[in-house]
Structures are given as structure tokens and as C-alpha cells.
């Protein structure tokens, strides 16, 4: 039997022993974990995408700041 399947079955058995409020709390916590995992994946994807882009180089800090403000105005 696969380890993941065994763990799922163990958790399922434990859930049947919980009270209704504890089940709701468990459900909320699992939803929190799923949302956290989703946000982390999105962050990692953004970072990996950014790493593939060609870096932008400026002659000075003033040029970089000007480019940021010019982009914000658009």
C-alpha cells in the first residue's frame, strides 16, 4: 500500500473521532494550508519567470528612479 494512501486513511480515521467544532477548525486549517501553498507556488512561479528575463541596467541610480516614475505615470 502506498505511504500517502496509508496516511490519508489514518487521517480519515482520526477525523471520525473529532467533534463538530473540531472538524470545522480542522477544515479551516486545511483551507489555510491550501491557500498558503497556492500563494507560495504563485510566488515561486513569478520569481522563476523574473529570473528568465533579461536584466535592465542603468547608468545611474537617478536613471533607474526616473524609469520607475515614468512607468508609474503610464
CHARMM internal coordinates of N, CA and C (Angstrom, degrees):
IC EDIT
DIST 1 N 1 CA 1.4583
DIST 1 CA 1 C 1.5330
ANGL 1 N 1 CA 1 C 109.54
DIST 1 C 2 N 1.2909
ANGL 1 CA 1 C 2 N 116.09
DIHE 1 N 1 CA 1 C 2 N 136.39
DIST 2 N 2 CA 1.4589
ANGL 1 C 2 N 2 CA 122.41
DIHE 1 CA 1 C 2 N 2 CA -179.34
DIST 2 CA 2 C 1.5317
ANGL 2 N 2 CA 2 C 110.40
DIHE 1 C 2 N 2 CA 2 C -62.93
DIST 2 C 3 N 1.3316
ANGL 2 CA 2 C 3 N 116.65
DIHE 2 N 2 CA 2 C 3 N 141.53
DIST 3 N 3 CA 1.4667
ANGL 2 C 3 N 3 CA 121.45
DIHE 2 CA 2 C 3 N 3 CA -178.71
DIST 3 CA 3 C 1.5248
ANGL 3 N 3 CA 3 C 111.51
DIHE 2 C 3 N 3 CA 3 C -60.13
DIST 3 C 4 N 1.3330
ANGL 3 CA 3 C 4 N 117.24
DIHE 3 N 3 CA 3 C 4 N -42.77
DIST 4 N 4 CA 1.4721
ANGL 3 C 4 N 4 CA 120.70
DIHE 3 CA 3 C 4 N 4 CA -179.54
DIST 4 CA 4 C 1.5251
ANGL 4 N 4 CA 4 C 110.31
DIHE 3 C 4 N 4 CA 4 C -62.55
DIST 4 C 5 N 1.3054
ANGL 4 CA 4 C 5 N 116.99
DIHE 4 N 4 CA 4 C 5 N -42.18
DIST 5 N 5 CA 1.4653
ANGL 4 C 5 N 5 CA 120.35
DIHE 4 CA 4 C 5 N 5 CA 179.93
DIST 5 CA 5 C 1.5301
ANGL 5 N 5 CA 5 C 109.88
DIHE 4 C 5 N 5 CA 5 C -64.76
DIST 5 C 6 N 1.3183
ANGL 5 CA 5 C 6 N 116.42
DIHE 5 N 5 CA 5 C 6 N -39.60
DIST 6 N 6 CA 1.4680
ANGL 5 C 6 N 6 CA 120.88
DIHE 5 CA 5 C 6 N 6 CA 178.81
DIST 6 CA 6 C 1.5272
ANGL 6 N 6 CA 6 C 110.43
DIHE 5 C 6 N 6 CA 6 C -63.46
DIST 6 C 7 N 1.3313
ANGL 6 CA 6 C 7 N 116.59
DIHE 6 N 6 CA 6 C 7 N -42.45
DIST 7 N 7 CA 1.4661
ANGL 6 C 7 N 7 CA 120.22
DIHE 6 CA 6 C 7 N 7 CA 178.93
DIST 7 CA 7 C 1.5208
ANGL 7 N 7 CA 7 C 111.19
DIHE 6 C 7 N 7 CA 7 C -64.92
DIST 7 C 8 N 1.3160
ANGL 7 CA 7 C 8 N 116.72
DIHE 7 N 7 CA 7 C 8 N -41.69
DIST 8 N 8 CA 1.4687
ANGL 7 C 8 N 8 CA 120.63
DIHE 7 CA 7 C 8 N 8 CA 178.19
DIST 8 CA 8 C 1.5175
ANGL 8 N 8 CA 8 C 110.31
DIHE 7 C 8 N 8 CA 8 C -61.03
DIST 8 C 9 N 1.3062
ANGL 8 CA 8 C 9 N 117.22
DIHE 8 N 8 CA 8 C 9 N -43.44
DIST 9 N 9 CA 1.4670
ANGL 8 C 9 N 9 CA 120.96
DIHE 8 CA 8 C 9 N 9 CA 178.61
DIST 9 CA 9 C 1.5268
ANGL 9 N 9 CA 9 C 111.00
DIHE 8 C 9 N 9 CA 9 C -63.80
DIST 9 C 10 N 1.3382
ANGL 9 CA 9 C 10 N 117.33
DIHE 9 N 9 CA 9 C 10 N -39.39
DIST 10 N 10 CA 1.4677
ANGL 9 C 10 N 10 CA 120.81
DIHE 9 CA 9 C 10 N 10 CA 177.39
DIST 10 CA 10 C 1.5282
ANGL 10 N 10 CA 10 C 110.42
DIHE 9 C 10 N 10 CA 10 C -62.08
DIST 10 C 11 N 1.3193
ANGL 10 CA 10 C 11 N 116.41
DIHE 10 N 10 CA 10 C 11 N -45.28
DIST 11 N 11 CA 1.4682
ANGL 10 C 11 N 11 CA 120.93
DIHE 10 CA 10 C 11 N 11 CA 179.64
DIST 11 CA 11 C 1.5235
ANGL 11 N 11 CA 11 C 110.32
DIHE 10 C 11 N 11 CA 11 C -64.28
DIST 11 C 12 N 1.3115
ANGL 11 CA 11 C 12 N 116.67
DIHE 11 N 11 CA 11 C 12 N -43.46
DIST 12 N 12 CA 1.4617
ANGL 11 C 12 N 12 CA 120.43
DIHE 11 CA 11 C 12 N 12 CA 178.75
DIST 12 CA 12 C 1.5340
ANGL 12 N 12 CA 12 C 110.62
DIHE 11 C 12 N 12 CA 12 C -57.62
DIST 12 C 13 N 1.3191
ANGL 12 CA 12 C 13 N 117.02
DIHE 12 N 12 CA 12 C 13 N -41.57
DIST 13 N 13 CA 1.4620
ANGL 12 C 13 N 13 CA 120.93
DIHE 12 CA 12 C 13 N 13 CA 177.83
DIST 13 CA 13 C 1.5177
ANGL 13 N 13 CA 13 C 112.29
DIHE 12 C 13 N 13 CA 13 C -63.76
DIST 13 C 14 N 1.3225
ANGL 13 CA 13 C 14 N 116.75
DIHE 13 N 13 CA 13 C 14 N -39.04
DIST 14 N 14 CA 1.4682
ANGL 13 C 14 N 14 CA 120.50
DIHE 13 CA 13 C 14 N 14 CA 178.67
DIST 14 CA 14 C 1.5219
ANGL 14 N 14 CA 14 C 111.07
DIHE 13 C 14 N 14 CA 14 C -68.22
DIST 14 C 15 N 1.3208
ANGL 14 CA 14 C 15 N 117.66
DIHE 14 N 14 CA 14 C 15 N -37.62
DIST 15 N 15 CA 1.4625
ANGL 14 C 15 N 15 CA 121.22
DIHE 14 CA 14 C 15 N 15 CA -177.96
DIST 15 CA 15 C 1.5237
ANGL 15 N 15 CA 15 C 111.94
DIHE 14 C 15 N 15 CA 15 C -61.76
DIST 15 C 16 N 1.3088
ANGL 15 CA 15 C 16 N 116.80
DIHE 15 N 15 CA 15 C 16 N -33.02
DIST 16 N 16 CA 1.4687
ANGL 15 C 16 N 16 CA 119.46
DIHE 15 CA 15 C 16 N 16 CA 179.96
DIST 16 CA 16 C 1.5183
ANGL 16 N 16 CA 16 C 112.20
DIHE 15 C 16 N 16 CA 16 C -66.83
DIST 16 C 17 N 1.3368
ANGL 16 CA 16 C 17 N 117.15
DIHE 16 N 16 CA 16 C 17 N -17.93
DIST 17 N 17 CA 1.4599
ANGL 16 C 17 N 17 CA 121.29
DIHE 16 CA 16 C 17 N 17 CA -178.82
DIST 17 CA 17 C 1.5283
ANGL 17 N 17 CA 17 C 113.05
DIHE 16 C 17 N 17 CA 17 C -90.80
DIST 17 C 18 N 1.3266
ANGL 17 CA 17 C 18 N 117.34
DIHE 17 N 17 CA 17 C 18 N -10.90
DIST 18 N 18 CA 1.4612
ANGL 17 C 18 N 18 CA 121.24
DIHE 17 CA 17 C 18 N 18 CA -175.94
DIST 18 CA 18 C 1.5273
ANGL 18 N 18 CA 18 C 111.76
DIHE 17 C 18 N 18 CA 18 C -81.72
DIST 18 C 19 N 1.3281
ANGL 18 CA 18 C 19 N 114.70
DIHE 18 N 18 CA 18 C 19 N 150.22
DIST 19 N 19 CA 1.4679
ANGL 18 C 19 N 19 CA 120.79
DIHE 18 CA 18 C 19 N 19 CA 174.39
DIST 19 CA 19 C 1.5296
ANGL 19 N 19 CA 19 C 108.74
DIHE 18 C 19 N 19 CA 19 C -73.35
DIST 19 C 20 N 1.3181
ANGL 19 CA 19 C 20 N 116.50
DIHE 19 N 19 CA 19 C 20 N 167.04
DIST 20 N 20 CA 1.4738
ANGL 19 C 20 N 20 CA 120.91
DIHE 19 CA 19 C 20 N 20 CA -179.80
DIST 20 CA 20 C 1.5343
ANGL 20 N 20 CA 20 C 112.08
DIHE 19 C 20 N 20 CA 20 C -59.93
DIST 20 C 21 N 1.3486
ANGL 20 CA 20 C 21 N 118.79
DIHE 20 N 20 CA 20 C 21 N -46.10
DIST 21 N 21 CA 1.4766
ANGL 20 C 21 N 21 CA 117.65
DIHE 20 CA 20 C 21 N 21 CA 177.34
DIST 21 CA 21 C 1.5348
ANGL 21 N 21 CA 21 C 112.40
DIHE 20 C 21 N 21 CA 21 C -61.83
DIST 21 C 22 N 1.3195
ANGL 21 CA 21 C 22 N 117.08
DIHE 21 N 21 CA 21 C 22 N -38.00
DIST 22 N 22 CA 1.4665
ANGL 21 C 22 N 22 CA 120.00
DIHE 21 CA 21 C 22 N 22 CA 178.91
DIST 22 CA 22 C 1.5278
ANGL 22 N 22 CA 22 C 110.73
DIHE 21 C 22 N 22 CA 22 C -67.30
DIST 22 C 23 N 1.3221
ANGL 22 CA 22 C 23 N 116.97
DIHE 22 N 22 CA 22 C 23 N -36.23
DIST 23 N 23 CA 1.4647
ANGL 22 C 23 N 23 CA 120.20
DIHE 22 CA 22 C 23 N 23 CA 176.11
DIST 23 CA 23 C 1.5272
ANGL 23 N 23 CA 23 C 111.26
DIHE 22 C 23 N 23 CA 23 C -63.37
DIST 23 C 24 N 1.3368
ANGL 23 CA 23 C 24 N 116.27
DIHE 23 N 23 CA 23 C 24 N -42.61
DIST 24 N 24 CA 1.4672
ANGL 23 C 24 N 24 CA 120.16
DIHE 23 CA 23 C 24 N 24 CA 178.75
DIST 24 CA 24 C 1.5230
ANGL 24 N 24 CA 24 C 110.47
DIHE 23 C 24 N 24 CA 24 C -63.21
DIST 24 C 25 N 1.3274
ANGL 24 CA 24 C 25 N 116.06
DIHE 24 N 24 CA 24 C 25 N -41.97
DIST 25 N 25 CA 1.4582
ANGL 24 C 25 N 25 CA 120.58
DIHE 24 CA 24 C 25 N 25 CA 178.36
DIST 25 CA 25 C 1.5310
ANGL 25 N 25 CA 25 C 110.65
DIHE 24 C 25 N 25 CA 25 C -62.95
DIST 25 C 26 N 1.3207
ANGL 25 CA 25 C 26 N 116.27
DIHE 25 N 25 CA 25 C 26 N -41.32
DIST 26 N 26 CA 1.4653
ANGL 25 C 26 N 26 CA 121.50
DIHE 25 CA 25 C 26 N 26 CA 177.81
DIST 26 CA 26 C 1.5224
ANGL 26 N 26 CA 26 C 110.29
DIHE 25 C 26 N 26 CA 26 C -63.81
DIST 26 C 27 N 1.3145
ANGL 26 CA 26 C 27 N 116.96
DIHE 26 N 26 CA 26 C 27 N -43.60
DIST 27 N 27 CA 1.4654
ANGL 26 C 27 N 27 CA 122.32
DIHE 26 CA 26 C 27 N 27 CA 178.83
DIST 27 CA 27 C 1.5374
ANGL 27 N 27 CA 27 C 109.89
DIHE 26 C 27 N 27 CA 27 C -60.50
DIST 27 C 28 N 1.3250
ANGL 27 CA 27 C 28 N 116.22
DIHE 27 N 27 CA 27 C 28 N -45.56
DIST 28 N 28 CA 1.4614
ANGL 27 C 28 N 28 CA 120.70
DIHE 27 CA 27 C 28 N 28 CA 179.26
DIST 28 CA 28 C 1.5326
ANGL 28 N 28 CA 28 C 111.30
DIHE 27 C 28 N 28 CA 28 C -62.10
DIST 28 C 29 N 1.3328
ANGL 28 CA 28 C 29 N 115.89
DIHE 28 N 28 CA 28 C 29 N -40.62
DIST 29 N 29 CA 1.4614
ANGL 28 C 29 N 29 CA 119.74
DIHE 28 CA 28 C 29 N 29 CA -179.67
DIST 29 CA 29 C 1.5251
ANGL 29 N 29 CA 29 C 111.25
DIHE 28 C 29 N 29 CA 29 C -66.60
DIST 29 C 30 N 1.3211
ANGL 29 CA 29 C 30 N 116.89
DIHE 29 N 29 CA 29 C 30 N -41.28
DIST 30 N 30 CA 1.4653
ANGL 29 C 30 N 30 CA 120.62
DIHE 29 CA 29 C 30 N 30 CA 178.31
DIST 30 CA 30 C 1.5315
ANGL 30 N 30 CA 30 C 110.03
DIHE 29 C 30 N 30 CA 30 C -63.91
DIST 30 C 31 N 1.3270
ANGL 30 CA 30 C 31 N 117.04
DIHE 30 N 30 CA 30 C 31 N -40.60
DIST 31 N 31 CA 1.4656
ANGL 30 C 31 N 31 CA 119.97
DIHE 30 CA 30 C 31 N 31 CA 176.79
DIST 31 CA 31 C 1.5249
ANGL 31 N 31 CA 31 C 110.69
DIHE 30 C 31 N 31 CA 31 C -62.44
DIST 31 C 32 N 1.3277
ANGL 31 CA 31 C 32 N 116.78
DIHE 31 N 31 CA 31 C 32 N -40.23
DIST 32 N 32 CA 1.4615
ANGL 31 C 32 N 32 CA 121.49
DIHE 31 CA 31 C 32 N 32 CA 176.66
DIST 32 CA 32 C 1.5270
ANGL 32 N 32 CA 32 C 110.50
DIHE 31 C 32 N 32 CA 32 C -60.12
DIST 32 C 33 N 1.3321
ANGL 32 CA 32 C 33 N 116.85
DIHE 32 N 32 CA 32 C 33 N -46.18
DIST 33 N 33 CA 1.4628
ANGL 32 C 33 N 33 CA 121.02
DIHE 32 CA 32 C 33 N 33 CA 179.90
DIST 33 CA 33 C 1.5283
ANGL 33 N 33 CA 33 C 111.21
DIHE 32 C 33 N 33 CA 33 C -62.51
DIST 33 C 34 N 1.3275
ANGL 33 CA 33 C 34 N 116.40
DIHE 33 N 33 CA 33 C 34 N -41.45
DIST 34 N 34 CA 1.4670
ANGL 33 C 34 N 34 CA 119.89
DIHE 33 CA 33 C 34 N 34 CA 179.10
DIST 34 CA 34 C 1.5238
ANGL 34 N 34 CA 34 C 111.58
DIHE 33 C 34 N 34 CA 34 C -63.96
DIST 34 C 35 N 1.3248
ANGL 34 CA 34 C 35 N 116.58
DIHE 34 N 34 CA 34 C 35 N -42.03
DIST 35 N 35 CA 1.4676
ANGL 34 C 35 N 35 CA 120.42
DIHE 34 CA 34 C 35 N 35 CA 178.87
DIST 35 CA 35 C 1.5281
ANGL 35 N 35 CA 35 C 110.49
DIHE 34 C 35 N 35 CA 35 C -65.61
DIST 35 C 36 N 1.3269
ANGL 35 CA 35 C 36 N 116.47
DIHE 35 N 35 CA 35 C 36 N -41.12
DIST 36 N 36 CA 1.4653
ANGL 35 C 36 N 36 CA 121.13
DIHE 35 CA 35 C 36 N 36 CA 178.28
DIST 36 CA 36 C 1.5333
ANGL 36 N 36 CA 36 C 110.28
DIHE 35 C 36 N 36 CA 36 C -62.24
DIST 36 C 37 N 1.3128
ANGL 36 CA 36 C 37 N 116.72
DIHE 36 N 36 CA 36 C 37 N -42.54
DIST 37 N 37 CA 1.4623
ANGL 36 C 37 N 37 CA 121.83
DIHE 36 CA 36 C 37 N 37 CA 178.74
DIST 37 CA 37 C 1.5330
ANGL 37 N 37 CA 37 C 110.51
DIHE 36 C 37 N 37 CA 37 C -64.52
DIST 37 C 38 N 1.3240
ANGL 37 CA 37 C 38 N 116.63
DIHE 37 N 37 CA 37 C 38 N -40.86
DIST 38 N 38 CA 1.4663
ANGL 37 C 38 N 38 CA 121.50
DIHE 37 CA 37 C 38 N 38 CA 179.13
DIST 38 CA 38 C 1.5345
ANGL 38 N 38 CA 38 C 110.69
DIHE 37 C 38 N 38 CA 38 C -63.41
DIST 38 C 39 N 1.3358
ANGL 38 CA 38 C 39 N 116.76
DIHE 38 N 38 CA 38 C 39 N -43.89
DIST 39 N 39 CA 1.4677
ANGL 38 C 39 N 39 CA 120.92
DIHE 38 CA 38 C 39 N 39 CA 179.61
DIST 39 CA 39 C 1.5265
ANGL 39 N 39 CA 39 C 111.06
DIHE 38 C 39 N 39 CA 39 C -65.91
DIST 39 C 40 N 1.3251
ANGL 39 CA 39 C 40 N 116.88
DIHE 39 N 39 CA 39 C 40 N -39.42
DIST 40 N 40 CA 1.4605
ANGL 39 C 40 N 40 CA 120.26
DIHE 39 CA 39 C 40 N 40 CA 179.29
DIST 40 CA 40 C 1.5231
ANGL 40 N 40 CA 40 C 110.60
DIHE 39 C 40 N 40 CA 40 C -64.81
DIST 40 C 41 N 1.3229
ANGL 40 CA 40 C 41 N 116.87
DIHE 40 N 40 CA 40 C 41 N -42.82
DIST 41 N 41 CA 1.4662
ANGL 40 C 41 N 41 CA 120.66
DIHE 40 CA 40 C 41 N 41 CA 178.55
DIST 41 CA 41 C 1.5207
ANGL 41 N 41 CA 41 C 110.70
DIHE 40 C 41 N 41 CA 41 C -61.77
DIST 41 C 42 N 1.3355
ANGL 41 CA 41 C 42 N 117.32
DIHE 41 N 41 CA 41 C 42 N -42.82
DIST 42 N 42 CA 1.4674
ANGL 41 C 42 N 42 CA 120.97
DIHE 41 CA 41 C 42 N 42 CA 178.10
DIST 42 CA 42 C 1.5216
ANGL 42 N 42 CA 42 C 110.26
DIHE 41 C 42 N 42 CA 42 C -62.12
DIST 42 C 43 N 1.3289
ANGL 42 CA 42 C 43 N 117.25
DIHE 42 N 42 CA 42 C 43 N -41.50
DIST 43 N 43 CA 1.4550
ANGL 42 C 43 N 43 CA 121.44
DIHE 42 CA 42 C 43 N 43 CA 178.57
DIST 43 CA 43 C 1.5284
ANGL 43 N 43 CA 43 C 110.99
DIHE 42 C 43 N 43 CA 43 C -63.25
DIST 43 C 44 N 1.3142
ANGL 43 CA 43 C 44 N 116.75
DIHE 43 N 43 CA 43 C 44 N -47.15
DIST 44 N 44 CA 1.4668
ANGL 43 C 44 N 44 CA 120.96
DIHE 43 CA 43 C 44 N 44 CA 179.65
DIST 44 CA 44 C 1.5244
ANGL 44 N 44 CA 44 C 109.95
DIHE 43 C 44 N 44 CA 44 C -61.04
DIST 44 C 45 N 1.3229
ANGL 44 CA 44 C 45 N 117.16
DIHE 44 N 44 CA 44 C 45 N -43.06
DIST 45 N 45 CA 1.4652
ANGL 44 C 45 N 45 CA 120.74
DIHE 44 CA 44 C 45 N 45 CA 178.66
DIST 45 CA 45 C 1.5284
ANGL 45 N 45 CA 45 C 111.06
DIHE 44 C 45 N 45 CA 45 C -60.77
DIST 45 C 46 N 1.3463
ANGL 45 CA 45 C 46 N 117.04
DIHE 45 N 45 CA 45 C 46 N -42.48
DIST 46 N 46 CA 1.4763
ANGL 45 C 46 N 46 CA 120.72
DIHE 45 CA 45 C 46 N 46 CA 178.57
DIST 46 CA 46 C 1.5305
ANGL 46 N 46 CA 46 C 111.16
DIHE 45 C 46 N 46 CA 46 C -63.77
DIST 46 C 47 N 1.3291
ANGL 46 CA 46 C 47 N 116.22
DIHE 46 N 46 CA 46 C 47 N -42.04
DIST 47 N 47 CA 1.4636
ANGL 46 C 47 N 47 CA 119.88
DIHE 46 CA 46 C 47 N 47 CA -179.97
DIST 47 CA 47 C 1.5241
ANGL 47 N 47 CA 47 C 110.60
DIHE 46 C 47 N 47 CA 47 C -65.38
DIST 47 C 48 N 1.3142
ANGL 47 CA 47 C 48 N 117.05
DIHE 47 N 47 CA 47 C 48 N -44.35
DIST 48 N 48 CA 1.4624
ANGL 47 C 48 N 48 CA 120.23
DIHE 47 CA 47 C 48 N 48 CA 179.50
DIST 48 CA 48 C 1.5283
ANGL 48 N 48 CA 48 C 111.10
DIHE 47 C 48 N 48 CA 48 C -62.96
DIST 48 C 49 N 1.3220
ANGL 48 CA 48 C 49 N 116.64
DIHE 48 N 48 CA 48 C 49 N -39.50
DIST 49 N 49 CA 1.4629
ANGL 48 C 49 N 49 CA 120.88
DIHE 48 CA 48 C 49 N 49 CA 177.84
DIST 49 CA 49 C 1.5276
ANGL 49 N 49 CA 49 C 110.11
DIHE 48 C 49 N 49 CA 49 C -65.04
DIST 49 C 50 N 1.3283
ANGL 49 CA 49 C 50 N 116.88
DIHE 49 N 49 CA 49 C 50 N -43.15
DIST 50 N 50 CA 1.4661
ANGL 49 C 50 N 50 CA 121.11
DIHE 49 CA 49 C 50 N 50 CA -179.87
DIST 50 CA 50 C 1.5291
ANGL 50 N 50 CA 50 C 111.04
DIHE 49 C 50 N 50 CA 50 C -64.49
DIST 50 C 51 N 1.3164
ANGL 50 CA 50 C 51 N 116.65
DIHE 50 N 50 CA 50 C 51 N -36.37
DIST 51 N 51 CA 1.4677
ANGL 50 C 51 N 51 CA 119.76
DIHE 50 CA 50 C 51 N 51 CA 179.85
DIST 51 CA 51 C 1.5245
ANGL 51 N 51 CA 51 C 111.91
DIHE 50 C 51 N 51 CA 51 C -65.74
DIST 51 C 52 N 1.3235
ANGL 51 CA 51 C 52 N 117.57
DIHE 51 N 51 CA 51 C 52 N -25.63
DIST 52 N 52 CA 1.4639
ANGL 51 C 52 N 52 CA 121.41
DIHE 51 CA 51 C 52 N 52 CA 179.81
DIST 52 CA 52 C 1.5272
ANGL 52 N 52 CA 52 C 112.14
DIHE 51 C 52 N 52 CA 52 C -79.28
DIST 52 C 53 N 1.3268
ANGL 52 CA 52 C 53 N 117.14
DIHE 52 N 52 CA 52 C 53 N -20.35
DIST 53 N 53 CA 1.4568
ANGL 52 C 53 N 53 CA 120.69
DIHE 52 CA 52 C 53 N 53 CA -177.80
DIST 53 CA 53 C 1.5311
ANGL 53 N 53 CA 53 C 110.90
DIHE 52 C 53 N 53 CA 53 C -75.61
DIST 53 C 54 N 1.3148
ANGL 53 CA 53 C 54 N 114.68
DIHE 53 N 53 CA 53 C 54 N 149.80
DIST 54 N 54 CA 1.4575
ANGL 53 C 54 N 54 CA 120.95
DIHE 53 CA 53 C 54 N 54 CA 177.66
DIST 54 CA 54 C 1.5252
ANGL 54 N 54 CA 54 C 109.14
DIHE 53 C 54 N 54 CA 54 C -68.93
DIST 54 C 55 N 1.3236
ANGL 54 CA 54 C 55 N 117.66
DIHE 54 N 54 CA 54 C 55 N 130.43
DIST 55 N 55 CA 1.4712
ANGL 54 C 55 N 55 CA 119.15
DIHE 54 CA 54 C 55 N 55 CA 179.88
DIST 55 CA 55 C 1.5288
ANGL 55 N 55 CA 55 C 110.85
DIHE 54 C 55 N 55 CA 55 C -66.69
DIST 55 C 56 N 1.3069
ANGL 55 CA 55 C 56 N 115.12
DIHE 55 N 55 CA 55 C 56 N 147.66
DIST 56 N 56 CA 1.4573
ANGL 55 C 56 N 56 CA 121.58
DIHE 55 CA 55 C 56 N 56 CA 177.78
DIST 56 CA 56 C 1.5216
ANGL 56 N 56 CA 56 C 107.40
DIHE 55 C 56 N 56 CA 56 C -98.38
DIST 56 C 57 N 1.3079
ANGL 56 CA 56 C 57 N 115.79
DIHE 56 N 56 CA 56 C 57 N 129.71
DIST 57 N 57 CA 1.4641
ANGL 56 C 57 N 57 CA 120.53
DIHE 56 CA 56 C 57 N 57 CA -178.62
DIST 57 CA 57 C 1.5303
ANGL 57 N 57 CA 57 C 108.72
DIHE 56 C 57 N 57 CA 57 C -114.93
DIST 57 C 58 N 1.3277
ANGL 57 CA 57 C 58 N 115.31
DIHE 57 N 57 CA 57 C 58 N 140.10
DIST 58 N 58 CA 1.4648
ANGL 57 C 58 N 58 CA 122.09
DIHE 57 CA 57 C 58 N 58 CA 178.22
DIST 58 CA 58 C 1.5232
ANGL 58 N 58 CA 58 C 108.98
DIHE 57 C 58 N 58 CA 58 C -121.51
DIST 58 C 59 N 1.3239
ANGL 58 CA 58 C 59 N 114.88
DIHE 58 N 58 CA 58 C 59 N 153.91
DIST 59 N 59 CA 1.4621
ANGL 58 C 59 N 59 CA 119.76
DIHE 58 CA 58 C 59 N 59 CA 179.63
DIST 59 CA 59 C 1.5257
ANGL 59 N 59 CA 59 C 111.60
DIHE 58 C 59 N 59 CA 59 C -73.24
DIST 59 C 60 N 1.3323
ANGL 59 CA 59 C 60 N 116.00
DIHE 59 N 59 CA 59 C 60 N -28.53
DIST 60 N 60 CA 1.4658
ANGL 59 C 60 N 60 CA 118.62
DIHE 59 CA 59 C 60 N 60 CA -178.22
DIST 60 CA 60 C 1.5298
ANGL 60 N 60 CA 60 C 109.48
DIHE 59 C 60 N 60 CA 60 C -150.86
DIST 60 C 61 N 1.3149
ANGL 60 CA 60 C 61 N 115.57
DIHE 60 N 60 CA 60 C 61 N 168.00
DIST 61 N 61 CA 1.4593
ANGL 60 C 61 N 61 CA 121.40
DIHE 60 CA 60 C 61 N 61 CA 176.08
DIST 61 CA 61 C 1.5222
ANGL 61 N 61 CA 61 C 109.77
DIHE 60 C 61 N 61 CA 61 C -63.75
DIST 61 C 62 N 1.3244
ANGL 61 CA 61 C 62 N 116.21
DIHE 61 N 61 CA 61 C 62 N -37.96
DIST 62 N 62 CA 1.4672
ANGL 61 C 62 N 62 CA 120.25
DIHE 61 CA 61 C 62 N 62 CA 179.25
DIST 62 CA 62 C 1.5279
ANGL 62 N 62 CA 62 C 111.42
DIHE 61 C 62 N 62 CA 62 C -60.06
DIST 62 C 63 N 1.3367
ANGL 62 CA 62 C 63 N 116.62
DIHE 62 N 62 CA 62 C 63 N -41.54
DIST 63 N 63 CA 1.4641
ANGL 62 C 63 N 63 CA 120.20
DIHE 62 CA 62 C 63 N 63 CA 177.81
DIST 63 CA 63 C 1.5301
ANGL 63 N 63 CA 63 C 110.95
DIHE 62 C 63 N 63 CA 63 C -63.31
DIST 63 C 64 N 1.3151
ANGL 63 CA 63 C 64 N 116.98
DIHE 63 N 63 CA 63 C 64 N -39.96
DIST 64 N 64 CA 1.4668
ANGL 63 C 64 N 64 CA 121.21
DIHE 63 CA 63 C 64 N 64 CA 179.84
DIST 64 CA 64 C 1.5241
ANGL 64 N 64 CA 64 C 110.68
DIHE 63 C 64 N 64 CA 64 C -65.58
DIST 64 C 65 N 1.3259
ANGL 64 CA 64 C 65 N 116.88
DIHE 64 N 64 CA 64 C 65 N -45.07
DIST 65 N 65 CA 1.4648
ANGL 64 C 65 N 65 CA 121.32
DIHE 64 CA 64 C 65 N 65 CA 179.43
DIST 65 CA 65 C 1.5202
ANGL 65 N 65 CA 65 C 110.06
DIHE 64 C 65 N 65 CA 65 C -63.63
DIST 65 C 66 N 1.3171
ANGL 65 CA 65 C 66 N 117.02
DIHE 65 N 65 CA 65 C 66 N -42.07
DIST 66 N 66 CA 1.4662
ANGL 65 C 66 N 66 CA 121.10
DIHE 65 CA 65 C 66 N 66 CA 178.92
DIST 66 CA 66 C 1.5353
ANGL 66 N 66 CA 66 C 110.17
DIHE 65 C 66 N 66 CA 66 C -60.97
DIST 66 C 67 N 1.3345
ANGL 66 CA 66 C 67 N 117.25
DIHE 66 N 66 CA 66 C 67 N -42.13
DIST 67 N 67 CA 1.4680
ANGL 66 C 67 N 67 CA 121.16
DIHE 66 CA 66 C 67 N 67 CA 179.22
DIST 67 CA 67 C 1.5292
ANGL 67 N 67 CA 67 C 110.90
DIHE 66 C 67 N 67 CA 67 C -63.09
DIST 67 C 68 N 1.3150
ANGL 67 CA 67 C 68 N 116.50
DIHE 67 N 67 CA 67 C 68 N -38.90
DIST 68 N 68 CA 1.4746
ANGL 67 C 68 N 68 CA 120.34
DIHE 67 CA 67 C 68 N 68 CA 178.95
DIST 68 CA 68 C 1.5257
ANGL 68 N 68 CA 68 C 110.05
DIHE 67 C 68 N 68 CA 68 C -64.03
DIST 68 C 69 N 1.3231
ANGL 68 CA 68 C 69 N 117.04
DIHE 68 N 68 CA 68 C 69 N -46.87
DIST 69 N 69 CA 1.4702
ANGL 68 C 69 N 69 CA 120.33
DIHE 68 CA 68 C 69 N 69 CA -179.65
DIST 69 CA 69 C 1.5198
ANGL 69 N 69 CA 69 C 111.81
DIHE 68 C 69 N 69 CA 69 C -67.72
DIST 69 C 70 N 1.3245
ANGL 69 CA 69 C 70 N 117.20
DIHE 69 N 69 CA 69 C 70 N -36.84
DIST 70 N 70 CA 1.4642
ANGL 69 C 70 N 70 CA 120.16
DIHE 69 CA 69 C 70 N 70 CA 177.33
DIST 70 CA 70 C 1.5312
ANGL 70 N 70 CA 70 C 110.36
DIHE 69 C 70 N 70 CA 70 C -63.06
DIST 70 C 71 N 1.3253
ANGL 70 CA 70 C 71 N 117.19
DIHE 70 N 70 CA 70 C 71 N -40.86
DIST 71 N 71 CA 1.4707
ANGL 70 C 71 N 71 CA 121.49
DIHE 70 CA 70 C 71 N 71 CA 179.20
DIST 71 CA 71 C 1.5189
ANGL 71 N 71 CA 71 C 110.52
DIHE 70 C 71 N 71 CA 71 C -67.04
DIST 71 C 72 N 1.3303
ANGL 71 CA 71 C 72 N 117.04
DIHE 71 N 71 CA 71 C 72 N -37.82
DIST 72 N 72 CA 1.4701
ANGL 71 C 72 N 72 CA 121.30
DIHE 71 CA 71 C 72 N 72 CA -179.86
DIST 72 CA 72 C 1.5197
ANGL 72 N 72 CA 72 C 111.07
DIHE 71 C 72 N 72 CA 72 C -66.79
DIST 72 C 73 N 1.3252
ANGL 72 CA 72 C 73 N 117.44
DIHE 72 N 72 CA 72 C 73 N -30.70
DIST 73 N 73 CA 1.4726
ANGL 72 C 73 N 73 CA 121.40
DIHE 72 CA 72 C 73 N 73 CA 179.50
DIST 73 CA 73 C 1.5247
ANGL 73 N 73 CA 73 C 112.20
DIHE 72 C 73 N 73 CA 73 C -72.62
DIST 73 C 74 N 1.3088
ANGL 73 CA 73 C 74 N 117.39
DIHE 73 N 73 CA 73 C 74 N -21.94
DIST 74 N 74 CA 1.4824
ANGL 73 C 74 N 74 CA 120.61
DIHE 73 CA 73 C 74 N 74 CA -177.78
DIST 74 CA 74 C 1.4796
ANGL 74 N 74 CA 74 C 112.20
DIHE 73 C 74 N 74 CA 74 C -82.01
END
COOR INIT
IC SEED 1 N 1 CA 1 C
IC BUILD
